[in-house]
């Protein structure tokens, strides 16, 4: 949309669409004043240009002629800037409050209000076919609010739409996302689902062709890269990994060119790059490195942070209550970051561990006092609040057991594991509610959390509940599939309980407990080869390695979406996940591109 168009996120102070709250009125007045200043400045510049003395203009013309003579070689035209309105105060509590209300509002009690706003916004897009407009509206109403996660709501709900106005390739990529998301909501094969999938494929091809045929700025290219990563993940395609590599390479290249002065970015482009695109790419890469074992990923990240010479983070200040759930989520991340830097894993009862647990207890008390004030999706906000509470319980277990060399230490937290499962059953376990099963949000962590419970809790009832939730809901989160997690963890459970009549966690002795060391996945056959290790849980320390092979059900197989088949002619696995590393097979060279963990991002899902 045009840069001058002002977005207003309706808040609880606005009773109807045609009436603005005081905060909105101030925002409108500020916007109008800003527009007037821009017009006045442009008029003044135009007047000054017209009043320039003839002699001065002659000198300028002569200089231009001399300069043109010196330029003997043509210079390629600069790629167009992608100037986005990034004047939103991202850290403003009022903004967070209104943004959270807007971004969590795909299901509206009075749908006409929200739908009219969406239709007004997308009606300015020229040349869209009716089916394209439908998928664009679906993206605005459902995809962006539901899939954006806690951290990226501004990017998916605002900046993407602005970018669509300025770049047709991005527009058709967004239409493809909306169509593909809507097709995933259709429960069974039907003409409607086929038509939506065909539309998504057509729009994806159209976006690719436009990106190839027209010059795009670096920022627009990165936005397209993120969109196509999401598209390929939703299609179970291996191209998403290559796109992730390309996106990271582009950000590295941009940094080099900025440093050498070869590239100049506008302030808005820098804001989009540093506040949105770079963090999204980095979190996607780091999540790829923590799939096998979240506790090990945390331990590696904590060791990296403790070894830094930089100043330590200050102890987080926990308020009496939070202004909204987004503030609670951000404060929980502060606690996780502080604990990584300060807890020494060599001391099981250190002061820092006690401080971390006290912070989490205070955080829970503040969350209890946090009210839900957005009425449009009250039930969804309640669900998100429960999942935040579950994330805090996971953090409590992780930091109490950080660096432990004995799996039996997890038995002290059976009660917390039980509460986590109860919270998740309330959130996603009711089939009557038909919960969403698809998400590309970076903060989506349902699969990560349930896999952590099933892998570390040896109580037979609790771990079976976690495995069943993974299998029944069969969620897709980025490149993760719930059915793959349930299949792997079921194999782990069977190996640990072999020959044991387990009725409680203590029935599985330490000598029989296992950790996942690596898993290799073959997409053409659905085979997953899993490597387990027993105590001391590291082959370099003498741990034995056990191997098991399992197969995904046929309905969960990744199918080829490109000309090349997903299988490797040499029989190599398509992806390999290990502790703090992830690697994918590049078909052209038949070699692996490896990503190594450098930071840990706590899984904090929002539904």
LUMLUM-873818 format. One record per residue (C-alpha): residue in one letter; y, x negated, z. Coordinates in steps of 0.001 Angstrom, whole numbers, plus 500000, padded with zeros to 6 digits. Each point is the difference from the previous one (the first is absolute). Layout:
// LUMLUM-873818
aYXZ...
END
This chain:
// LUMLUM-873818
x500000500000500000x503599498860499560x501230497616502674x502783502410500938x497554502762500921x499828500453503754x496693500789501681x500139502127503130x496954500178502233x500147503374501730x499660499816503767x499558502496502797x503770500516500109x499945501777496628x498850503573500245x499977500644496257x500302497890496875x503572501139499211x501304499099503436x500394496398501135x499744498558503464x502834497935501479x498136496774499239x499486501079496389x503645501025499655x501090496534501163x497606498435497523x501333502139497134x503632499183500847x499197496289500185x498265500204496643x502950501835498373x502443497423501370x497821497207498661x499928501614496539x503779500406500008x500437496339500904x497743498966497130x501912502126497507x503365498738501279x498825496384499762x498768500543496447x503294501618499004x501971497123501522x497926497449498112x500510501902496756x503770500143500542x500132496290500805x498104499181496825x502411502052497884x503073498396501605x498845496406499473x502758498024498136x499376499289496317x500081496234500590x497335500259502687x497801502087497729x500433497444497199x498963497187502353x496950501968501069x499050500657496382x500383496301499142x497838499033502962x497337502451498877x500085498546496475x499670496444501314x497198501051502308x498142501682497139x500186496822497935x498385498024502810x497081502400500157x497951498728497076x496761501601501216x499603503748500597x499359501114503567x497474502735500680x501622503154501383x499715500350503763x497545502589501194x501752503120501237x500596500226503722x498265502749501943x502883501056502211x498701502283502715x501917501707502758x498896498066503078x502906500949502257x497694501848502384x500084498474503477x496284499412500343x500148499314503731x502260502921500911x498301502383502459x501691503006498388x498774498897496589x496455499500501287x500061503441501541x501092501767496835x497854497815497752x496858500590502050x500633503731499866x500446499873496237x497169497588499275x497503502053502000x500814503264498276x497651500642497073x498741503244501523x502918502294500716x500055503307501805x502842501133497733x498985498237496775x502871501278497863x502546497806501782x498169496729499551x498694500837496520x503496500870498789x501295496646501221x497216498201498152x500538501988496807x503727499300500134x499307496284500395x497510499675497127x501807502377497635x502287497102499057x497119498088498401x500346500508496227x497176500424497515x497133500877502334x497215502303498859x499101502918502311x496783498337501201x501885496754500666x502636501870501989x497274501706502023x498406496688500997x503405498514500796x500735502937502316x496547499561501570x500777496335500617x503301500904501679x498540502818502104x496646498544500940x499218496457498870x503073498138501212x500272501714503421x496262499903500761x499107496540498723x503069498014500951x498817498990503443x502351499269502889x501784497018498505x500510500866496353x501419503531500074x503384498930498587x498367498161497132x497720502848498885x502290502942500758x503333498614498809x500063496672498196x497093500814497695x501793503133498760x503187498042499383x498001497407498085x498460502791497897x503484500956498786x500651496447498866x496612499049498566x497723502282497956x496967497797500572x500303500509503764x500547503734499427x496742500407498076x498148497893502576x501209502343502739x498939503033497934x496549498409499658x499795499539503784x500887503648500592x497408501198497487x497263497752501377x500761501031503582x499877503694499094x496672499488498207x498573498499503206x500907503209501840x497707502035497712x496696500211501855x497629500177497040x499853499246496313x502057502486498021x502217500282496947x503040499683502255x498762496746501474x499083498602496577x503395500950498585x501805498313502885x497929496832499674x500625499956496239x503737500430500649x499933497144502519x498246497720497497x502461500939497241x503028499445502230x498603496696501260x499534498775496428x503481501198499109x501498498140502950x498125496808499057x501148500202496396x503645500543500970x499873497123502469x498654497745497260x502423501113497273x503272500052501958x501760497345502052x499652500599503734x501724498304502894x497883498097502511x500534502702502613x498945502766497606x496923497947499105x499050499662503677x500453503745500565x497738500669497019x497490497535501418x499814501878503305x499614503328498173x497172498661497841x498239498459503002x499928503488501527x498822501561496731x497180497507499548x498867500329503608x499820503772499635x497891499526496879x497681497569501802x500992497325497511x499755496254500472x503311499474498173x501841500730503268x499041496581501361x501351498213496936x503227502013500275x500304499007503647x499702496360498974x502606500509497281x502398501713502397x499759497142502483x500467497444497217x503095501831498783x501602500042503461x499309496269500327x501510499379496565x503078502079500874x500528497906503132x499828496771497982x502475501235497393x502366501309502654x499902496634501741x500725498075496798x502795502351498930x498110501036496883x499852503615501167x502734502199501433x499262503295501737x502407502706501044x500267500856503688x498048503218499493x497239498137498170x499757497444502817x499766502822502523x497187501710498114x498183496681499546x500236498792503614x499818503292501908x497439501867497918x498142498261497180x499266496649501629x498681501617503244x497823502445498040x498403497231497929x499478497811503079x498433502755502083x497645500872497156x498937496353499746x499508499570503730x498003503192500329x497661498617497341x499309497110502425x499148502107503071x497487502486498631x496849498445501454x501066499420503588x503315501161501503x499559498100503326x499381496741498120x503012500627497741x502165500573503075x498688496811501664x500790497948496880x503491501491499695x500686499470503724x499013496331499706x502403499569497080x502864501652501893x499424498002503196x500117496744498069x503421500750498563x502873497876501311x502443502893499621x501324501841503026x497764502587501626x500613503707499739x501654501588503007x498057502393502175x500278503477498401x502117502527501857x498212503346500288x502301503042500350x499363503017502198x499092501957496875x500312499519496257x502421501794497739x497245500715497497x496525498864498994x501275497366497587x501839498292502856x496784500103502032x498057498469497151x502509497170499575x500010499256503718x496202499796500009x500226497426497217x502478498018502102x497478499910502834x497240498832497615x502213497228498590x501057498848503481x496426499955501280x498809497916497043x502518497293500822x499512499952503761x496369500721500917x497926496846500401x496385500947499163x498640497136502107x501070501858503180x498153503287500313x502140501167502931x503357498479499082x503366501446500967x500848500712496374x496957502255499615x501145502001503018x503512500220498566x498653501292496694x497972502692501763x503026500987502086x502114500294496857x497377502222498385x499799502176503118x503788500434499967x499866500730496285x497454502764500600x502212501513502687x502969499947497613x497900501632497278x499067502774502449x503703500708500457x500713500023496265x500500503523498753x499204501363496570x503184501568498618x499184500406496293x498632503501499489x499027499763496347x496776498112500582x499470500278503720x496217499712499765x500213496867497825x502385498352502450x497654500803502878x497182498363498032x502110496896499346x500818499817503696x496291500018500851x499280497233497500x502819497893501444x498449500423503434x496646498895498556x501678496932498448x501381499038503428x496475500267501467x498684497741497233x502774497501500773x499104500096503696x496355499176499236x500916497303497476x502304498109502344x497710500298503003x497145498478497953x502076497594497869x498011496820499406x496905501224501848x496728498295499175x497864502772501509x499568503398498442x499028501474503376x503670499775501009x500658503003497777x497779502102502293x502857500099502527x501904502245497618x497437502733499355x502380502631501380x502766498919497621x497617500036497051x499008503544500948x503630501157500124x500691498418496594x497121501934498444x501135503257501643x503505499494498601x498611499326496537x497727503025500117x503069502128500710x501902498307497172x497480499868497150x496698501343501255x500545503725499428x498729500884496491x501726503391500188x503393498281499834x498983498181496785x501740496750500996x501416497750497319x497456497405499002x502179497748497880x502796497647500920x501599496884498625x502349499557502940x500122496462501344x499908501393503536x496920502097499323x497362498727502372x497490502780500654x497185497991498394x501032496796501793x500076501697503399x496699501862499666x498335496826498690x501301498082503027x498554502587502394x496625500123498219x499773496201499862x501048499175503557x498883502984502101x496251499940500710x499877503390501683x497561501800497643x501780503357500074x503515498642499471x499110497593497190x497994502673498183x502964502348500223x502202497312498434x497504499379497179x499607503741499383x503780500478499785x500208497212497430x497211501533497929x501006503664500299x503672499634499193x499316497272497410x503659498982499976x501486497672497407x502762497726501304x501211497556497393x496944497984499011x497961501169503005x497449502810499905x498690501787503057x496478500189498579x499876496208499527x501020499469503624x497464502497501326x497209498440497906x500734496474501254x500373501004503642x496853502110499944x498101496877498909x501606498037502864x498993502672502518x496386500079498787x499669496215500260x501430499912503527x497904502936501250x496778498838498355x497250500269502607x502427501322502621x500094503541501361x503767500003500464x501437502724502204x503070498037501103x501866496860498951x498305497713502520x496629500680498358x501009497693497130x499871496436501444x502447497291498934x497183498102498287x499467502932497626x503649500777499222x501486499023496652x503322499522498295x500661500333496295x500756496598498499x500415500966496336x499203502785497598x499708499805496225x500370503097497835x498601500643496515x501785502937498447x497678500715497086x496941500635502185x501655500900503300x498191497136501727x501579498498503106x498551496764501348x500864499528503674x499831496771501984x499693500432503790x500218497332502707x498750500079503582x501313498147503063x502023497710499983x501146501938496910x500880497014497853x497516498113497768x501832496729500679x499173500468503707x496310500633499327x500000503771499430x497172501348497851x500942501926496876x498139503193499138x500286501676496617x499636503668499143x500558501863496758x501026503633499804x500971502309497158x502792502527499800x499129503576499020x500413500738496292x503060502185500541x501787497057501623x499474497492497189x503056498389498441x499946500715496290x501608497929497283x503505501193499145x500751497251497470x498211498654496941x498273497308502024x497041501065502115x500347499421503759x496843497958500216x499929496238499619x497811498509497251x499025497232502418x499107502427502776x502914499034502232x501401502542502483x503263501676499030x501614499488503404x499191497909503063x501415500820503419x499848497492502842x501736499173503269x503636499584499128x499299499657496273x499494502260497033x499068499010496452x499634501900496746x498296498941496792x502261499361497022x497941501063497017x501709497741497502x499153496773501825x497083501235502138x501678498335502969x501265501463503262x503604500427501012x500090499616503775x502627501351502390x500217498502503486x501328501839503030x503375498903501339x501013503050502070x498415503058501575x501156503578499503x498805502504502564x498349503046498374x502140502993500994x499127502995497813x502235503003499459x498616503259498645
END
